[in-house]
Amino acid sequence: MLSSISTFVSSRPIFAAATNRTIDDHYGDSVTGRLPMYESQGWSYGPACSGCLAQPAADKTFAGTWHDTTTNRPNDVAHTVTLLFNGV
């Protein structure tokens, strides 16, 4: 009985595909709609920030967006961003 169960289970087809997705810093995940969560006041939306140190060419960034943050004091609040996604 045990061998027939293990044969039945192992003979079932399994359908899976690897997926690679880029999560944009401004527009988020194009499939789930989840957006990054910027968890401090120190972040600036790069394309709208003329005084930001980071100024990459928009055609060199994903979707033409980036965020900038700077800290230079030991006691500054950490500037963090959280991305939620399913997978590994």
Distance bins in CASP14 RR format, pairs under 12 A and 6 or more apart:
PFRMAT RR
TARGET T0000
AUTHOR 0000-0000-0000
RMODE 2
METHOD distances of the structure
MODEL  1
1 7 0 0 0 0 0 1 0 0 0 0 0
1 8 0 0 0 0 0 1 0 0 0 0 0
2 8 0 0 0 0 0 1 0 0 0 0 0
2 9 0 0 0 0 0 1 0 0 0 0 0
3 9 0 0 0 0 0 1 0 0 0 0 0
3 10 0 0 0 0 0 1 0 0 0 0 0
4 10 0 0 0 0 0 1 0 0 0 0 0
4 11 0 0 0 0 0 1 0 0 0 0 0
5 11 0 0 0 0 0 1 0 0 0 0 0
5 12 0 0 0 0 0 1 0 0 0 0 0
6 12 0 0 0 0 0 1 0 0 0 0 0
16 87 0 0 0 0 0 1 0 0 0 0 0
18 87 0 0 0 0 0 1 0 0 0 0 0
18 88 0 0 0 0 0 1 0 0 0 0 0
19 29 0 0 0 0 0 1 0 0 0 0 0
19 31 0 0 0 0 1 0 0 0 0 0 0
19 32 0 0 0 0 0 1 0 0 0 0 0
19 85 0 0 0 0 0 1 0 0 0 0 0
19 86 0 0 0 0 0 1 0 0 0 0 0
19 87 0 0 0 0 1 0 0 0 0 0 0
19 88 0 0 0 0 0 1 0 0 0 0 0
20 31 0 0 0 0 0 1 0 0 0 0 0
20 85 0 0 0 0 0 1 0 0 0 0 0
20 87 0 0 0 0 0 1 0 0 0 0 0
20 88 0 0 0 0 0 1 0 0 0 0 0
21 28 0 0 0 0 1 0 0 0 0 0 0
21 29 1 0 0 1 0 0 0 0 0 0 0
21 30 1 0 0 1 0 0 0 0 0 0 0
21 31 1 0 0 1 0 0 0 0 0 0 0
21 32 0 0 0 0 1 0 0 0 0 0 0
21 33 0 0 0 0 0 1 0 0 0 0 0
21 34 0 0 0 0 0 1 0 0 0 0 0
21 62 0 0 0 0 0 1 0 0 0 0 0
21 83 0 0 0 0 0 1 0 0 0 0 0
21 85 1 0 0 1 0 0 0 0 0 0 0
21 86 0 0 0 0 0 1 0 0 0 0 0
21 87 0 0 0 0 0 1 0 0 0 0 0
22 28 0 0 0 0 1 0 0 0 0 0 0
22 29 0 0 0 0 1 0 0 0 0 0 0
22 30 0 0 0 0 1 0 0 0 0 0 0
22 31 0 0 0 0 0 1 0 0 0 0 0
22 36 0 0 0 0 0 1 0 0 0 0 0
22 61 0 0 0 0 0 1 0 0 0 0 0
22 62 1 0 1 0 0 0 0 0 0 0 0
22 63 0 0 0 0 1 0 0 0 0 0 0
22 65 0 0 0 0 0 1 0 0 0 0 0
22 83 0 0 0 0 0 1 0 0 0 0 0
22 85 0 0 0 0 0 1 0 0 0 0 0
23 29 1 0 1 0 0 0 0 0 0 0 0
23 30 0 0 0 0 1 0 0 0 0 0 0
23 31 0 0 0 0 1 0 0 0 0 0 0
23 32 0 0 0 0 1 0 0 0 0 0 0
23 33 0 0 0 0 1 0 0 0 0 0 0
23 34 1 0 0 1 0 0 0 0 0 0 0
23 35 0 0 0 0 1 0 0 0 0 0 0
23 36 1 0 0 1 0 0 0 0 0 0 0
23 37 0 0 0 0 0 1 0 0 0 0 0
23 62 0 0 0 0 1 0 0 0 0 0 0
23 63 0 0 0 0 0 1 0 0 0 0 0
23 65 0 0 0 0 0 1 0 0 0 0 0
23 81 0 0 0 0 0 1 0 0 0 0 0
23 82 0 0 0 0 0 1 0 0 0 0 0
23 83 1 0 1 0 0 0 0 0 0 0 0
23 84 0 0 0 0 1 0 0 0 0 0 0
23 85 1 0 0 1 0 0 0 0 0 0 0
23 86 0 0 0 0 0 1 0 0 0 0 0
24 30 1 0 0 1 0 0 0 0 0 0 0
24 31 0 0 0 0 0 1 0 0 0 0 0
24 33 0 0 0 0 0 1 0 0 0 0 0
24 34 0 0 0 0 0 1 0 0 0 0 0
24 35 0 0 0 0 1 0 0 0 0 0 0
24 36 0 0 0 0 1 0 0 0 0 0 0
24 61 0 0 0 0 1 0 0 0 0 0 0
24 62 1 0 1 0 0 0 0 0 0 0 0
24 63 1 0 1 0 0 0 0 0 0 0 0
24 64 0 0 0 0 1 0 0 0 0 0 0
24 65 1 0 0 1 0 0 0 0 0 0 0
24 66 0 0 0 0 1 0 0 0 0 0 0
24 67 0 0 0 0 0 1 0 0 0 0 0
24 81 0 0 0 0 0 1 0 0 0 0 0
24 83 0 0 0 0 0 1 0 0 0 0 0
25 35 0 0 0 0 1 0 0 0 0 0 0
25 36 1 0 1 0 0 0 0 0 0 0 0
25 37 0 0 0 0 0 1 0 0 0 0 0
25 38 0 0 0 0 1 0 0 0 0 0 0
25 43 0 0 0 0 1 0 0 0 0 0 0
25 44 0 0 0 0 0 1 0 0 0 0 0
25 45 0 0 0 0 1 0 0 0 0 0 0
25 46 0 0 0 0 1 0 0 0 0 0 0
25 47 0 0 0 0 0 1 0 0 0 0 0
25 54 0 0 0 0 0 1 0 0 0 0 0
25 56 0 0 0 0 0 1 0 0 0 0 0
25 61 0 0 0 0 1 0 0 0 0 0 0
25 62 1 0 0 1 0 0 0 0 0 0 0
25 63 0 0 0 0 1 0 0 0 0 0 0
25 64 0 0 0 0 1 0 0 0 0 0 0
25 65 1 0 1 0 0 0 0 0 0 0 0
25 66 1 0 0 1 0 0 0 0 0 0 0
25 67 1 0 1 0 0 0 0 0 0 0 0
25 68 0 0 0 0 0 1 0 0 0 0 0
25 69 0 0 0 0 0 1 0 0 0 0 0
25 81 1 0 0 1 0 0 0 0 0 0 0
25 82 0 0 0 0 0 1 0 0 0 0 0
25 83 0 0 0 0 1 0 0 0 0 0 0
26 35 0 0 0 0 1 0 0 0 0 0 0
26 36 1 0 0 1 0 0 0 0 0 0 0
26 38 0 0 0 0 0 1 0 0 0 0 0
26 43 0 0 0 0 0 1 0 0 0 0 0
26 44 0 0 0 0 0 1 0 0 0 0 0
26 45 1 0 0 1 0 0 0 0 0 0 0
26 46 0 0 0 0 1 0 0 0 0 0 0
26 47 0 0 0 0 1 0 0 0 0 0 0
26 48 0 0 0 0 0 1 0 0 0 0 0
26 58 0 0 0 0 0 1 0 0 0 0 0
26 61 0 0 0 0 1 0 0 0 0 0 0
26 62 0 0 0 0 1 0 0 0 0 0 0
26 63 1 0 0 1 0 0 0 0 0 0 0
26 64 0 0 0 0 1 0 0 0 0 0 0
26 65 1 1 0 0 0 0 0 0 0 0 0
26 66 0 0 0 0 1 0 0 0 0 0 0
26 67 1 0 0 1 0 0 0 0 0 0 0
26 81 0 0 0 0 0 1 0 0 0 0 0
27 33 0 0 0 0 1 0 0 0 0 0 0
27 34 0 0 0 0 0 1 0 0 0 0 0
27 35 1 0 0 1 0 0 0 0 0 0 0
27 36 0 0 0 0 1 0 0 0 0 0 0
27 45 0 0 0 0 0 1 0 0 0 0 0
27 61 0 0 0 0 0 1 0 0 0 0 0
27 62 0 0 0 0 1 0 0 0 0 0 0
27 63 1 0 1 0 0 0 0 0 0 0 0
27 64 0 0 0 0 1 0 0 0 0 0 0
27 65 1 0 0 1 0 0 0 0 0 0 0
27 66 0 0 0 0 0 1 0 0 0 0 0
28 34 1 0 0 1 0 0 0 0 0 0 0
28 35 1 0 1 0 0 0 0 0 0 0 0
28 36 1 0 0 1 0 0 0 0 0 0 0
28 37 0 0 0 0 0 1 0 0 0 0 0
28 38 0 0 0 0 0 1 0 0 0 0 0
28 62 0 0 0 0 0 1 0 0 0 0 0
28 63 0 0 0 0 1 0 0 0 0 0 0
28 65 0 0 0 0 1 0 0 0 0 0 0
28 67 0 0 0 0 0 1 0 0 0 0 0
28 81 0 0 0 0 0 1 0 0 0 0 0
28 82 0 0 0 0 0 1 0 0 0 0 0
28 83 0 0 0 0 1 0 0 0 0 0 0
28 84 0 0 0 0 0 1 0 0 0 0 0
28 85 0 0 0 0 1 0 0 0 0 0 0
29 35 1 0 0 1 0 0 0 0 0 0 0
29 36 0 0 0 0 1 0 0 0 0 0 0
29 63 0 0 0 0 0 1 0 0 0 0 0
29 83 0 0 0 0 1 0 0 0 0 0 0
29 84 0 0 0 0 1 0 0 0 0 0 0
29 85 1 0 0 1 0 0 0 0 0 0 0
29 86 0 0 0 0 1 0 0 0 0 0 0
29 87 0 0 0 0 0 1 0 0 0 0 0
30 62 0 0 0 0 0 1 0 0 0 0 0
30 63 0 0 0 0 1 0 0 0 0 0 0
31 85 0 0 0 0 1 0 0 0 0 0 0
31 86 0 0 0 0 0 1 0 0 0 0 0
32 83 0 0 0 0 0 1 0 0 0 0 0
32 84 0 0 0 0 1 0 0 0 0 0 0
32 85 1 0 0 1 0 0 0 0 0 0 0
32 86 1 0 0 1 0 0 0 0 0 0 0
32 87 0 0 0 0 0 1 0 0 0 0 0
33 83 0 0 0 0 0 1 0 0 0 0 0
33 84 0 0 0 0 0 1 0 0 0 0 0
33 85 0 0 0 0 0 1 0 0 0 0 0
34 82 0 0 0 0 0 1 0 0 0 0 0
34 83 1 0 0 1 0 0 0 0 0 0 0
34 84 1 0 1 0 0 0 0 0 0 0 0
34 85 1 0 0 1 0 0 0 0 0 0 0
34 86 0 0 0 0 1 0 0 0 0 0 0
35 65 0 0 0 0 0 1 0 0 0 0 0
35 67 0 0 0 0 0 1 0 0 0 0 0
35 81 0 0 0 0 0 1 0 0 0 0 0
35 82 0 0 0 0 0 1 0 0 0 0 0
35 83 0 0 0 0 1 0 0 0 0 0 0
35 84 0 0 0 0 1 0 0 0 0 0 0
35 85 0 0 0 0 0 1 0 0 0 0 0
36 43 0 0 0 0 1 0 0 0 0 0 0
36 45 0 0 0 0 0 1 0 0 0 0 0
36 65 0 0 0 0 0 1 0 0 0 0 0
36 66 0 0 0 0 0 1 0 0 0 0 0
36 67 0 0 0 0 1 0 0 0 0 0 0
36 80 0 0 0 0 0 1 0 0 0 0 0
36 81 1 0 1 0 0 0 0 0 0 0 0
36 82 1 0 0 1 0 0 0 0 0 0 0
36 83 1 0 1 0 0 0 0 0 0 0 0
36 84 0 0 0 0 1 0 0 0 0 0 0
36 85 0 0 0 0 0 1 0 0 0 0 0
37 43 0 0 0 0 0 1 0 0 0 0 0
37 67 0 0 0 0 0 1 0 0 0 0 0
37 80 0 0 0 0 1 0 0 0 0 0 0
37 81 1 0 0 1 0 0 0 0 0 0 0
37 82 1 0 1 0 0 0 0 0 0 0 0
37 83 1 0 0 1 0 0 0 0 0 0 0
37 84 1 0 0 1 0 0 0 0 0 0 0
38 44 0 0 0 0 1 0 0 0 0 0 0
38 45 0 0 0 0 1 0 0 0 0 0 0
38 67 1 0 0 1 0 0 0 0 0 0 0
38 68 0 0 0 0 0 1 0 0 0 0 0
38 69 0 0 0 0 1 0 0 0 0 0 0
38 78 0 0 0 0 0 1 0 0 0 0 0
38 79 1 0 0 1 0 0 0 0 0 0 0
38 80 1 0 0 1 0 0 0 0 0 0 0
38 81 1 0 1 0 0 0 0 0 0 0 0
38 82 0 0 0 0 1 0 0 0 0 0 0
38 83 0 0 0 0 0 1 0 0 0 0 0
39 69 0 0 0 0 0 1 0 0 0 0 0
39 77 0 0 0 0 1 0 0 0 0 0 0
39 78 0 0 0 0 1 0 0 0 0 0 0
39 79 0 0 0 0 1 0 0 0 0 0 0
39 80 1 0 1 0 0 0 0 0 0 0 0
39 81 1 0 0 1 0 0 0 0 0 0 0
39 82 1 0 0 1 0 0 0 0 0 0 0
39 83 0 0 0 0 0 1 0 0 0 0 0
40 67 0 0 0 0 0 1 0 0 0 0 0
40 69 1 0 0 1 0 0 0 0 0 0 0
40 70 0 0 0 0 0 1 0 0 0 0 0
40 71 0 0 0 0 1 0 0 0 0 0 0
40 76 0 0 0 0 1 0 0 0 0 0 0
40 77 1 0 1 0 0 0 0 0 0 0 0
40 78 1 0 0 1 0 0 0 0 0 0 0
40 79 1 0 1 0 0 0 0 0 0 0 0
40 80 1 0 0 1 0 0 0 0 0 0 0
40 81 0 0 0 0 1 0 0 0 0 0 0
40 82 0 0 0 0 0 1 0 0 0 0 0
41 69 0 0 0 0 1 0 0 0 0 0 0
41 71 0 0 0 0 0 1 0 0 0 0 0
41 76 0 0 0 0 0 1 0 0 0 0 0
41 77 1 0 0 1 0 0 0 0 0 0 0
41 78 0 0 0 0 0 1 0 0 0 0 0
41 79 0 0 0 0 1 0 0 0 0 0 0
41 80 0 0 0 0 0 1 0 0 0 0 0
42 49 0 0 0 0 0 1 0 0 0 0 0
42 52 0 0 0 0 0 1 0 0 0 0 0
42 67 0 0 0 0 1 0 0 0 0 0 0
42 68 0 0 0 0 1 0 0 0 0 0 0
42 69 1 0 1 0 0 0 0 0 0 0 0
42 70 1 0 0 1 0 0 0 0 0 0 0
42 71 1 0 0 1 0 0 0 0 0 0 0
42 76 0 0 0 0 1 0 0 0 0 0 0
42 77 1 0 0 1 0 0 0 0 0 0 0
42 78 0 0 0 0 0 1 0 0 0 0 0
42 79 1 0 1 0 0 0 0 0 0 0 0
42 80 0 0 0 0 0 1 0 0 0 0 0
42 81 0 0 0 0 0 1 0 0 0 0 0
43 49 0 0 0 0 1 0 0 0 0 0 0
43 52 0 0 0 0 0 1 0 0 0 0 0
43 54 0 0 0 0 0 1 0 0 0 0 0
43 66 0 0 0 0 0 1 0 0 0 0 0
43 67 1 0 1 0 0 0 0 0 0 0 0
43 68 1 0 0 1 0 0 0 0 0 0 0
43 69 1 0 1 0 0 0 0 0 0 0 0
43 70 0 0 0 0 1 0 0 0 0 0 0
43 71 0 0 0 0 0 1 0 0 0 0 0
43 77 0 0 0 0 0 1 0 0 0 0 0
43 78 0 0 0 0 0 1 0 0 0 0 0
43 79 1 0 0 1 0 0 0 0 0 0 0
43 80 0 0 0 0 1 0 0 0 0 0 0
43 81 1 0 0 1 0 0 0 0 0 0 0
43 82 0 0 0 0 0 1 0 0 0 0 0
44 50 0 0 0 0 1 0 0 0 0 0 0
44 51 0 0 0 0 1 0 0 0 0 0 0
44 52 1 0 1 0 0 0 0 0 0 0 0
44 53 0 0 0 0 1 0 0 0 0 0 0
44 54 0 0 0 0 1 0 0 0 0 0 0
44 55 0 0 0 0 0 1 0 0 0 0 0
44 65 0 0 0 0 0 1 0 0 0 0 0
44 66 0 0 0 0 1 0 0 0 0 0 0
44 67 1 0 0 1 0 0 0 0 0 0 0
44 68 1 0 1 0 0 0 0 0 0 0 0
44 69 1 0 0 1 0 0 0 0 0 0 0
44 70 0 0 0 0 1 0 0 0 0 0 0
44 79 0 0 0 0 0 1 0 0 0 0 0
45 51 0 0 0 0 0 1 0 0 0 0 0
45 52 0 0 0 0 1 0 0 0 0 0 0
45 54 0 0 0 0 0 1 0 0 0 0 0
45 64 0 0 0 0 0 1 0 0 0 0 0
45 65 1 0 0 1 0 0 0 0 0 0 0
45 66 0 0 0 0 1 0 0 0 0 0 0
45 67 1 0 0 1 0 0 0 0 0 0 0
45 68 0 0 0 0 1 0 0 0 0 0 0
45 69 0 0 0 0 0 1 0 0 0 0 0
46 52 1 0 1 0 0 0 0 0 0 0 0
46 53 0 0 0 0 0 1 0 0 0 0 0
46 54 1 0 0 1 0 0 0 0 0 0 0
46 55 1 0 0 1 0 0 0 0 0 0 0
46 56 0 0 0 0 1 0 0 0 0 0 0
46 58 0 0 0 0 1 0 0 0 0 0 0
46 61 0 0 0 0 1 0 0 0 0 0 0
46 64 0 0 0 0 1 0 0 0 0 0 0
46 65 1 0 0 1 0 0 0 0 0 0 0
46 66 1 0 1 0 0 0 0 0 0 0 0
46 67 1 0 0 1 0 0 0 0 0 0 0
46 68 1 0 1 0 0 0 0 0 0 0 0
46 69 0 0 0 0 0 1 0 0 0 0 0
46 70 0 0 0 0 0 1 0 0 0 0 0
47 54 0 0 0 0 0 1 0 0 0 0 0
47 55 0 0 0 0 1 0 0 0 0 0 0
47 56 0 0 0 0 1 0 0 0 0 0 0
47 57 0 0 0 0 0 1 0 0 0 0 0
47 58 1 0 0 1 0 0 0 0 0 0 0
47 59 0 0 0 0 0 1 0 0 0 0 0
47 61 0 0 0 0 1 0 0 0 0 0 0
47 63 0 0 0 0 0 1 0 0 0 0 0
47 64 1 0 0 1 0 0 0 0 0 0 0
47 65 1 0 0 1 0 0 0 0 0 0 0
47 66 1 0 0 1 0 0 0 0 0 0 0
47 67 0 0 0 0 1 0 0 0 0 0 0
47 68 0 0 0 0 1 0 0 0 0 0 0
48 55 0 0 0 0 0 1 0 0 0 0 0
48 58 0 0 0 0 0 1 0 0 0 0 0
48 64 0 0 0 0 0 1 0 0 0 0 0
48 65 0 0 0 0 1 0 0 0 0 0 0
48 66 0 0 0 0 0 1 0 0 0 0 0
48 67 0 0 0 0 0 1 0 0 0 0 0
48 68 0 0 0 0 0 1 0 0 0 0 0
49 55 0 0 0 0 1 0 0 0 0 0 0
49 56 0 0 0 0 0 1 0 0 0 0 0
49 65 0 0 0 0 0 1 0 0 0 0 0
49 66 0 0 0 0 1 0 0 0 0 0 0
49 67 0 0 0 0 1 0 0 0 0 0 0
49 68 1 0 1 0 0 0 0 0 0 0 0
49 69 0 0 0 0 0 1 0 0 0 0 0
49 70 0 0 0 0 0 1 0 0 0 0 0
50 68 0 0 0 0 0 1 0 0 0 0 0
51 68 0 0 0 0 1 0 0 0 0 0 0
51 70 0 0 0 0 0 1 0 0 0 0 0
52 66 0 0 0 0 1 0 0 0 0 0 0
52 67 0 0 0 0 1 0 0 0 0 0 0
52 68 1 1 0 0 0 0 0 0 0 0 0
52 69 0 0 0 0 1 0 0 0 0 0 0
52 70 1 0 0 1 0 0 0 0 0 0 0
53 66 0 0 0 0 0 1 0 0 0 0 0
53 67 0 0 0 0 0 1 0 0 0 0 0
53 68 1 0 0 1 0 0 0 0 0 0 0
53 69 0 0 0 0 1 0 0 0 0 0 0
53 70 1 0 1 0 0 0 0 0 0 0 0
53 71 0 0 0 0 0 1 0 0 0 0 0
53 72 0 0 0 0 0 1 0 0 0 0 0
54 60 0 0 0 0 0 1 0 0 0 0 0
54 61 0 0 0 0 1 0 0 0 0 0 0
54 65 0 0 0 0 0 1 0 0 0 0 0
54 66 1 0 0 1 0 0 0 0 0 0 0
54 67 0 0 0 0 1 0 0 0 0 0 0
54 68 1 0 1 0 0 0 0 0 0 0 0
54 69 0 0 0 0 1 0 0 0 0 0 0
54 70 0 0 0 0 1 0 0 0 0 0 0
55 61 0 0 0 0 0 1 0 0 0 0 0
55 66 0 0 0 0 1 0 0 0 0 0 0
55 68 0 0 0 0 1 0 0 0 0 0 0
56 62 0 0 0 0 0 1 0 0 0 0 0
56 64 0 0 0 0 1 0 0 0 0 0 0
56 65 0 0 0 0 0 1 0 0 0 0 0
56 66 1 0 0 1 0 0 0 0 0 0 0
56 67 0 0 0 0 0 1 0 0 0 0 0
56 68 0 0 0 0 1 0 0 0 0 0 0
57 64 0 0 0 0 1 0 0 0 0 0 0
57 66 0 0 0 0 0 1 0 0 0 0 0
58 64 1 0 1 0 0 0 0 0 0 0 0
58 65 0 0 0 0 1 0 0 0 0 0 0
58 66 0 0 0 0 1 0 0 0 0 0 0
59 65 0 0 0 0 0 1 0 0 0 0 0
60 66 0 0 0 0 1 0 0 0 0 0 0
61 67 0 0 0 0 0 1 0 0 0 0 0
61 68 0 0 0 0 0 1 0 0 0 0 0
66 81 0 0 0 0 0 1 0 0 0 0 0
67 79 0 0 0 0 1 0 0 0 0 0 0
67 80 0 0 0 0 0 1 0 0 0 0 0
67 81 1 0 0 1 0 0 0 0 0 0 0
68 79 0 0 0 0 1 0 0 0 0 0 0
68 81 0 0 0 0 0 1 0 0 0 0 0
69 76 0 0 0 0 1 0 0 0 0 0 0
69 77 0 0 0 0 0 1 0 0 0 0 0
69 78 0 0 0 0 1 0 0 0 0 0 0
69 79 1 0 1 0 0 0 0 0 0 0 0
69 80 0 0 0 0 1 0 0 0 0 0 0
69 81 0 0 0 0 1 0 0 0 0 0 0
70 76 0 0 0 0 1 0 0 0 0 0 0
70 79 0 0 0 0 1 0 0 0 0 0 0
71 77 0 0 0 0 1 0 0 0 0 0 0
71 78 1 0 0 1 0 0 0 0 0 0 0
71 79 1 0 0 1 0 0 0 0 0 0 0
71 80 0 0 0 0 0 1 0 0 0 0 0
72 79 0 0 0 0 0 1 0 0 0 0 0
END
